[in-house]
Amino acid sequence: MSKVVCIVTYKEITDEAKLAAYAAMAPATVQKYGGQFLARGYPVALRESGQQERTVIGI
C-alpha cells in the first residue's frame, strides 16, 4: 500500500483559540483513518531567511 505524506504550514495564525480547538480534535480524526502525526511545531532556529511558521507533518 502506498503512503501519502501531508505537510501543512501556517504562515500566519490569526486566532490561537481556533487553532487550539482544531489541534484538540485533529489527532482523533487522523488516527481514525490510519494516519499519524510525525512532527509539529515551530522551528527551533531560523537560517538563511527562514520564516517563523508552524509546520505539521503526517502520514
Secondary structure, DSSP 8 states (H G I E B T S, - for coil): -----EEEEES--S-HHHHHHHHHHHHHHHHHTT--EEEEE--SS--SS----EEEEE-
